[in-house]
Amino acid sequence: MSFLPVTKKELEARNITQPDFVYICGDAYVDHSSFGSAIITRLLESRGYSVGFIAQPDWRDPESINVFGEPRLAFIVSSGNMDSMVNHYTVNKKRRKKDAYSPGGQTGLRPDHAVAVYGNLIRRTYRHTPVILGGIEASLRRLGHYDYWSDQVKRSVLLDSGADIISYGMGEHSIVQIAEALDSGIPVSEITYVPGTVYRASRLLEQDHILRLPDFDEICHDKTAYARSFYLQYQNTDPFSSRPLAEYYGSRGYVVQNPPAKPLTAMEMDDIYGLPYMGKAHPSYDSLGGVPALTEVKFSLTSSRGCFGGCSFCALTFHQGRIVQVRSQESLLQEAKAFTKDPQFKGYIHDVGGPTADFRHPSCGKQMEKGVCQNRQCLWPRPCRNLDPDHSDYILLLRRLRSLPKVKKVFIRSGIRFDYVLAEEKDDFLKELIQHHISGQLRVAPEHVSDPVLDCMGKPRHEVYQRFLKKFSKYNQEYHLQQYAVPYFMSSHPGCTLKDAVQLAEYVRDLGYMPEQVQDFYPTPSTISTCMYYTGLDPRTMKPVYVPKTHHEKAMQRALLQYRLPENRALVREALKKAGREDLIGYGKNCLLRPEKKGTQDMPSPEKPARPFKKKTIRNVHKKKTGR
């Protein structure tokens, strides 16, 4: 077992003069099943195709993609495990200081809009060689989309990159079909039939039953048309019921999206995760400190894909889909046993999950044959009556993993859906979770406390979270454990006014501690929330939605969540006045802020900013309140 060739010499050592495929990736080369590049390249290799791997080529130098010369069949291009723009920039559009997917956390090793740049780089030298785009960046930009960083609607990345075809979603089915078609001599321009792909067409054929979206020019100039187009796309993300979609680009013709590929069976999932991965980063990065992103996933298990949670700010519906696909317990146990033979393994499995850890089967029995409902969600605004909230398989899996020799603890860090936990009549999973799978703190994501905001987010109402907390506290007391639910909150989401932000700040005050992490809403491509942000409309209802857009208002909403920090006082005071909540400025126990003293004014602290309360403070506050 060895890494794929990264040099011409390594390729020739395998007696290969020309690779079938050259894979170009914006990430460093990590041969681990948590990295999409590793899955696709190993899958092609398992089907008998040779693959050369070029990680993080210098996009300013055309020679950087000529390591192996021209591939026999195609170039495959991916930005990596993250969208390159999210990888590079914070929500405030400031450059990030580290890149976890690059050697030693270095920045600047990939371009902005990486797949488009790499595609054009290839086209400078290889004008007729097929170019296939894949990965999350291409997947979420496959049709016209709002780009937050330029604040404009951008066309399909297929056109901007000069590529021939996009393999969207997770890509295993489609990449194999594309490879077989190319290998059989079919021109790439004629590969228009593969599910899970996007291609260009000069005209549409009536017999294809294609659903025509509003033209690109229309969605650029009419936000209502954009919202309508987006929701048509959202309703056609199911592999069983979706129709092909077409977007017209004038003289460039049409960009056509085929329906998604069928979900993987458990056997197919087992085969893919059983491929001969090295499980580590390429040794050329050792002297640079390795690749930081590998650390968290090296001893984690991917047990599922897909998510029927339906959060508005999440792109999973567009990328992995709503149908949950799982690996068998035997496959997961086999991988866990391999962990125990690794000299670096300390006895801790860091995670067993996927997009949502406790989703271990489709939400209802019909989905693997008939697909998901077009106009209904499984959990929002309340759990569907057909939902099957059964954790028994997951519980058994966790017990079997815990029983393995050399395994000390099995953690769950992927996150759980507390409304799904509550939907099951029995509390067996919650009890198991509390007793065995958290260490002091359980991170959960209620996101907000205002019901109108939660409705925009596609999240359960606040009272559902409160019911979960009561059960969580009840069983911790029953088992004599001091463990705490630590919530994630989001500021500035569409629908959130300053009054809603103040309501959340009051909830934080009543908790007795300040959140260590606050996430400003980040408008990333292809989410319902991003559509709301750009258009001011909820695409599900086409009703207007309030959107906090200015940097100043977003700063006020964030400051309210961390109102105790000295550098936030001026923003908090302004926010409370604008929200008509000056009653929270004073000396009462419910006040968030003290009045300004005469002759002074709130100023950002010139010293090192105060830190949020540490974990021990959370425990001390809880102890003071409960006596435990």
DARA-V540641 format. One record per pair of residues at least 12 apart in sequence whose C-alpha atoms are under 8 Angstrom apart, sorted by sequence separation. I is the first residue (numbers start at 1). J is the second residue. If there is no record, write none. Layout:
# DARA-V540641
<<I | J> <I | J>>
This chain:
# DARA-V540641
<<25 | 37> <87 | 99> <119 | 131> <143 | 155> <144 | 156> <214 | 226> <233 | 245> <244 | 256> <245 | 257> <310 | 322> <398 | 410> <447 | 459> <449 | 461> <450 | 462> <559 | 571> <560 | 572> <573 | 585> <54 | 67> <143 | 156> <178 | 191> <244 | 257> <245 | 258> <281 | 294> <307 | 320> <308 | 321> <309 | 322> <336 | 349> <446 | 459> <449 | 462> <472 | 485> <532 | 545> <559 | 572> <142 | 156> <143 | 157> <244 | 258> <245 | 259> <280 | 294> <306 | 320> <307 | 321> <308 | 322> <446 | 460> <448 | 462> <533 | 547> <141 | 156> <142 | 157> <214 | 229> <243 | 258> <244 | 259> <305 | 320> <306 | 321> <307 | 322> <308 | 323> <363 | 378> <532 | 547> <556 | 571> <560 | 575> <52 | 68> <141 | 157> <142 | 158> <178 | 194> <213 | 229> <243 | 259> <306 | 322> <307 | 323> <308 | 324> <446 | 462> <469 | 485> <533 | 549> <555 | 571> <556 | 572> <177 | 194> <242 | 259> <306 | 323> <307 | 324> <23 | 41> <115 | 133> <242 | 260> <280 | 298> <305 | 323> <306 | 324> <556 | 574> <557 | 575> <88 | 107> <138 | 157> <213 | 232> <279 | 298> <305 | 324> <306 | 325> <446 | 465> <556 | 575> <81 | 101> <138 | 158> <174 | 194> <239 | 259> <304 | 324> <305 | 325> <573 | 593> <174 | 195> <238 | 259> <239 | 260> <304 | 325> <305 | 326> <572 | 593> <115 | 137> <174 | 196> <237 | 259> <238 | 260> <239 | 261> <240 | 262> <304 | 326> <364 | 386> <115 | 138> <165 | 188> <174 | 197> <236 | 259> <237 | 260> <239 | 262> <303 | 326> <304 | 327> <363 | 386> <364 | 387> <365 | 388> <29 | 53> <88 | 112> <142 | 166> <164 | 188> <239 | 263> <303 | 327> <363 | 387> <364 | 388> <569 | 593> <133 | 158> <164 | 189> <171 | 196> <363 | 388> <411 | 436> <412 | 437> <29 | 55> <84 | 110> <142 | 168> <363 | 389> <410 | 436> <411 | 437> <412 | 438> <418 | 444> <28 | 55> <84 | 111> <85 | 112> <139 | 166> <169 | 196> <409 | 436> <410 | 437> <411 | 438> <417 | 444> <488 | 515> <491 | 518> <493 | 520> <3 | 31> <21 | 49> <23 | 51> <25 | 53> <27 | 55> <28 | 56> <84 | 112> <85 | 113> <138 | 166> <139 | 167> <140 | 168> <168 | 196> <409 | 437> <411 | 439> <415 | 443> <416 | 444> <487 | 515> <489 | 517> <490 | 518> <491 | 519> <492 | 520> <493 | 521> <564 | 592> <20 | 49> <21 | 50> <22 | 51> <23 | 52> <24 | 53> <25 | 54> <26 | 55> <27 | 56> <84 | 113> <139 | 168> <167 | 196> <168 | 197> <303 | 332> <415 | 444> <488 | 517> <489 | 518> <490 | 519> <491 | 520> <492 | 521> <563 | 592> <564 | 593> <19 | 49> <20 | 50> <21 | 51> <22 | 52> <23 | 53> <24 | 54> <25 | 55> <26 | 56> <83 | 113> <84 | 114> <133 | 163> <138 | 168> <139 | 169> <167 | 197> <168 | 198> <413 | 443> <415 | 445> <488 | 518> <489 | 519> <490 | 520> <491 | 521> <563 | 593> <19 | 50> <20 | 51> <21 | 52> <22 | 53> <23 | 54> <24 | 55> <25 | 56> <26 | 57> <132 | 163> <166 | 197> <167 | 198> <216 | 247> <301 | 332> <360 | 391> <389 | 420> <488 | 519> <490 | 521> <19 | 51> <22 | 54> <24 | 56> <25 | 57> <131 | 163> <132 | 164> <133 | 165> <134 | 166> <135 | 167> <136 | 168> <165 | 197> <166 | 198> <211 | 243> <213 | 245> <215 | 247> <216 | 248> <217 | 249> <359 | 391> <389 | 421> <570 | 602> <19 | 52> <24 | 57> <130 | 163> <131 | 164> <132 | 165> <133 | 166> <134 | 167> <135 | 168> <136 | 169> <165 | 198> <166 | 199> <210 | 243> <211 | 244> <212 | 245> <213 | 246> <214 | 247> <215 | 248> <216 | 249> <358 | 391> <360 | 393> <569 | 602> <570 | 603> <16 | 50> <79 | 113> <130 | 164> <131 | 165> <132 | 166> <133 | 167> <134 | 168> <135 | 169> <165 | 199> <209 | 243> <210 | 244> <211 | 245> <212 | 246> <213 | 247> <214 | 248> <215 | 249> <301 | 335> <326 | 360> <360 | 394> <389 | 423> <390 | 424> <395 | 429> <520 | 554> <569 | 603> <570 | 604> <79 | 114> <132 | 167> <134 | 169> <135 | 170> <164 | 199> <165 | 200> <209 | 244> <210 | 245> <211 | 246> <212 | 247> <213 | 248> <301 | 336> <324 | 359> <325 | 360> <326 | 361> <389 | 424> <494 | 529> <569 | 604> <78 | 114> <79 | 115> <135 | 171> <164 | 200> <208 | 244> <210 | 246> <324 | 360> <325 | 361> <358 | 394> <383 | 419> <457 | 493> <493 | 529> <567 | 603> <568 | 604> <78 | 115> <134 | 171> <324 | 361> <325 | 362> <383 | 420> <392 | 429> <395 | 432> <567 | 604> <77 | 115> <324 | 362> <391 | 429> <434 | 472> <456 | 494> <494 | 532> <520 | 558> <566 | 604> <567 | 605> <123 | 162> <323 | 362> <324 | 363> <456 | 495> <494 | 533> <566 | 605> <158 | 198> <299 | 339> <323 | 363> <379 | 419> <383 | 423> <447 | 487> <453 | 493> <518 | 558> <11 | 52> <24 | 65> <37 | 78> <77 | 118> <116 | 157> <120 | 161> <158 | 199> <379 | 420> <419 | 460> <434 | 475> <442 | 483> <444 | 485> <446 | 487> <447 | 488> <448 | 489> <453 | 494> <77 | 119> <115 | 157> <116 | 158> <119 | 161> <120 | 162> <430 | 472> <434 | 476> <440 | 482> <441 | 483> <442 | 484> <443 | 485> <444 | 486> <445 | 487> <446 | 488> <447 | 489> <448 | 490> <453 | 495> <567 | 609> <37 | 80> <118 | 161> <119 | 162> <440 | 483> <441 | 484> <442 | 485> <443 | 486> <444 | 487> <445 | 488> <446 | 489> <447 | 490> <452 | 495> <453 | 496> <518 | 561> <566 | 609> <36 | 80> <37 | 81> <116 | 160> <117 | 161> <119 | 163> <323 | 367> <431 | 475> <435 | 479> <439 | 483> <440 | 484> <441 | 485> <442 | 486> <443 | 487> <444 | 488> <445 | 489> <452 | 496> <565 | 609> <566 | 610> <7 | 52> <35 | 80> <36 | 81> <116 | 161> <323 | 368> <419 | 464> <441 | 486> <443 | 488> <565 | 610> <5 | 51> <6 | 52> <22 | 68> <35 | 81> <115 | 161> <116 | 162> <299 | 345> <419 | 465> <422 | 468> <515 | 561> <565 | 611> <4 | 51> <5 | 52> <6 | 53> <418 | 465> <453 | 500> <514 | 561> <515 | 562> <565 | 612> <4 | 52> <5 | 53> <6 | 54> <301 | 349> <306 | 354> <307 | 355> <323 | 371> <514 | 562> <4 | 53> <19 | 68> <22 | 71> <299 | 348> <300 | 349> <301 | 350> <302 | 351> <303 | 352> <304 | 353> <305 | 354> <306 | 355> <307 | 356> <323 | 372> <419 | 468> <434 | 483> <497 | 546> <18 | 68> <21 | 71> <202 | 252> <203 | 253> <204 | 254> <299 | 349> <300 | 350> <301 | 351> <302 | 352> <303 | 353> <304 | 354> <305 | 355> <322 | 372> <418 | 468> <450 | 500> <495 | 545> <496 | 546> <497 | 547> <514 | 564> <562 | 612> <18 | 69> <20 | 71> <21 | 72> <24 | 75> <58 | 109> <59 | 110> <202 | 253> <203 | 254> <299 | 350> <300 | 351> <301 | 352> <302 | 353> <303 | 354> <304 | 355> <494 | 545> <495 | 546> <496 | 547> <497 | 548> <18 | 70> <19 | 71> <20 | 72> <21 | 73> <22 | 74> <23 | 75> <24 | 76> <25 | 77> <26 | 78> <27 | 79> <57 | 109> <58 | 110> <59 | 111> <201 | 253> <202 | 254> <299 | 351> <300 | 352> <301 | 353> <302 | 354> <307 | 359> <494 | 546> <495 | 547> <496 | 548> <18 | 71> <19 | 72> <20 | 73> <21 | 74> <22 | 75> <23 | 76> <24 | 77> <25 | 78> <26 | 79> <27 | 80> <56 | 109> <57 | 110> <83 | 136> <84 | 137> <200 | 253> <201 | 254> <297 | 350> <304 | 357> <450 | 503> <494 | 547> <495 | 548> <508 | 561> <18 | 72> <20 | 74> <21 | 75> <22 | 76> <23 | 77> <24 | 78> <25 | 79> <26 | 80> <27 | 81> <56 | 110> <75 | 129> <77 | 131> <81 | 135> <82 | 136> <83 | 137> <200 | 254> <201 | 255> <296 | 350> <297 | 351> <303 | 357> <449 | 503> <450 | 504> <493 | 547> <494 | 548> <21 | 76> <23 | 78> <25 | 80> <74 | 129> <75 | 130> <76 | 131> <77 | 132> <78 | 133> <80 | 135> <81 | 136> <82 | 137> <200 | 255> <201 | 256> <304 | 359> <308 | 363> <357 | 412> <449 | 504> <492 | 547> <493 | 548> <502 | 557> <505 | 560> <65 | 121> <70 | 126> <73 | 129> <74 | 130> <75 | 131> <76 | 132> <77 | 133> <78 | 134> <79 | 135> <80 | 136> <93 | 149> <142 | 198> <199 | 255> <200 | 256> <269 | 325> <304 | 360> <357 | 413> <448 | 504> <492 | 548> <501 | 557> <505 | 561> <65 | 122> <73 | 130> <74 | 131> <75 | 132> <76 | 133> <77 | 134> <78 | 135> <79 | 136> <80 | 137> <198 | 255> <199 | 256> <269 | 326> <270 | 327> <274 | 331> <303 | 360> <357 | 414> <492 | 549> <504 | 561> <505 | 562> <26 | 84> <59 | 117> <71 | 129> <74 | 132> <76 | 134> <78 | 136> <79 | 137> <130 | 188> <198 | 256> <199 | 257> <269 | 327> <270 | 328> <273 | 331> <349 | 407> <352 | 410> <356 | 414> <357 | 415> <358 | 416> <449 | 507> <502 | 560> <505 | 563> <8 | 67> <59 | 118> <62 | 121> <70 | 129> <78 | 137> <198 | 257> <266 | 325> <347 | 406> <348 | 407> <351 | 410> <352 | 411> <353 | 412> <355 | 414> <356 | 415> <357 | 416> <358 | 417> <498 | 557> <501 | 560> <7 | 67> <8 | 68> <62 | 122> <78 | 138> <197 | 257> <198 | 258> <263 | 323> <265 | 325> <266 | 326> <267 | 327> <347 | 407> <348 | 408> <349 | 409> <350 | 410> <351 | 411> <352 | 412> <353 | 413> <354 | 414> <355 | 415> <356 | 416> <501 | 561> <7 | 68> <155 | 216> <196 | 257> <197 | 258> <264 | 325> <265 | 326> <266 | 327> <267 | 328> <270 | 331> <347 | 408> <348 | 409> <349 | 410> <350 | 411> <351 | 412> <352 | 413> <353 | 414> <356 | 417> <59 | 121> <62 | 124> <196 | 258> <197 | 259> <263 | 325> <266 | 328> <347 | 409> <348 | 410> <349 | 411> <350 | 412> <351 | 413> <352 | 414> <492 | 554> <62 | 125> <195 | 258> <196 | 259> <197 | 260> <348 | 411> <350 | 413> <351 | 414> <491 | 554> <85 | 149> <194 | 258> <195 | 259> <196 | 260> <193 | 258> <195 | 260> <196 | 261> <336 | 401> <340 | 405> <492 | 557> <153 | 219> <195 | 261> <340 | 406> <491 | 557> <492 | 558> <153 | 220> <195 | 262> <310 | 377> <333 | 400> <337 | 404> <340 | 407> <491 | 558> <152 | 220> <309 | 377> <310 | 378> <329 | 397> <333 | 401> <308 | 377> <309 | 378> <310 | 379> <308 | 378> <309 | 379> <310 | 380> <308 | 379> <309 | 380> <144 | 216> <457 | 529> <28 | 101> <456 | 529> <27 | 101> <28 | 102> <381 | 455> <502 | 576> <27 | 102> <28 | 103> <381 | 458> <498 | 575> <502 | 579> <380 | 458> <381 | 459> <382 | 460> <380 | 459> <381 | 460> <237 | 317> <380 | 460> <381 | 461> <498 | 578> <499 | 579> <237 | 318> <379 | 460> <498 | 579> <509 | 590> <456 | 538> <26 | 109> <27 | 110> <234 | 317> <238 | 321> <509 | 592> <26 | 110> <234 | 318> <237 | 321> <238 | 322> <506 | 592> <174 | 261> <26 | 114> <173 | 261> <173 | 262> <171 | 261> <169 | 260> <168 | 260> <24 | 118> <516 | 612> <515 | 612> <516 | 613> <37 | 135> <514 | 612> <515 | 613> <516 | 614> <36 | 135> <156 | 255> <514 | 613> <513 | 613> <144 | 247> <143 | 247> <513 | 617> <263 | 368> <513 | 618> <73 | 179> <512 | 618> <309 | 417> <513 | 621> <73 | 182> <512 | 621> <73 | 183> <143 | 255> <43 | 172> <240 | 369> <241 | 370> <240 | 370> <241 | 371> <40 | 171> <240 | 371> <40 | 172> <44 | 176> <239 | 371> <238 | 371> <36 | 170> <238 | 372> <40 | 175> <484 | 619> <482 | 619> <236 | 374> <235 | 374> <235 | 375> <312 | 456> <313 | 457> <312 | 457> <311 | 457> <312 | 458> <482 | 628> <311 | 458> <310 | 458> <311 | 459> <169 | 318> <170 | 319> <169 | 319> <170 | 320> <168 | 319> <169 | 320> <169 | 321> <140 | 315> <140 | 318> <139 | 318> <140 | 319> <139 | 319> <104 | 285> <103 | 285> <136 | 319> <104 | 288> <103 | 288> <104 | 289> <103 | 289> <104 | 290> <105 | 291> <103 | 290> <104 | 291> <105 | 292> <103 | 291> <104 | 292> <102 | 291> <103 | 292> <101 | 291> <102 | 292> <100 | 291> <101 | 292> <100 | 292> <101 | 293> <100 | 293> <318 | 526> <318 | 527> <313 | 523> <315 | 525> <315 | 526> <315 | 527> <314 | 527> <313 | 527> <314 | 528> <312 | 527> <313 | 528> <312 | 528> <313 | 529> <312 | 529> <313 | 530> <43 | 272> <46 | 275> <43 | 275> <39 | 272> <42 | 275> <39 | 273> <42 | 276> <42 | 277> <38 | 277> <33 | 273> <33 | 277> <32 | 277> <31 | 277> <32 | 278> <33 | 279> <31 | 278> <32 | 279> <31 | 279> <32 | 280> <30 | 279> <31 | 280> <32 | 281> <30 | 280> <31 | 281> <30 | 281> <31 | 282> <29 | 281> <30 | 282> <28 | 281> <29 | 282> <30 | 291> <28 | 291> <34 | 297> <30 | 294> <32 | 298> <34 | 302> <1 | 276> <3 | 278> <2 | 278> <1 | 278> <3 | 282> <230 | 526> <230 | 531> <227 | 531> <227 | 532> <227 | 535> <231 | 539> <226 | 535> <230 | 539> <231 | 540> <227 | 537> <223 | 534> <224 | 535> <227 | 538> <228 | 539> <223 | 535> <227 | 539> <224 | 537> <227 | 542> <224 | 542> <148 | 523> <148 | 524> <147 | 524> <148 | 525> <147 | 525> <146 | 525> <145 | 525> <146 | 526> <145 | 526> <141 | 525> <146 | 530> <140 | 525> <141 | 526> <146 | 531> <140 | 526> <146 | 534> <91 | 520> <91 | 521> <91 | 522> <86 | 524> <92 | 551>>
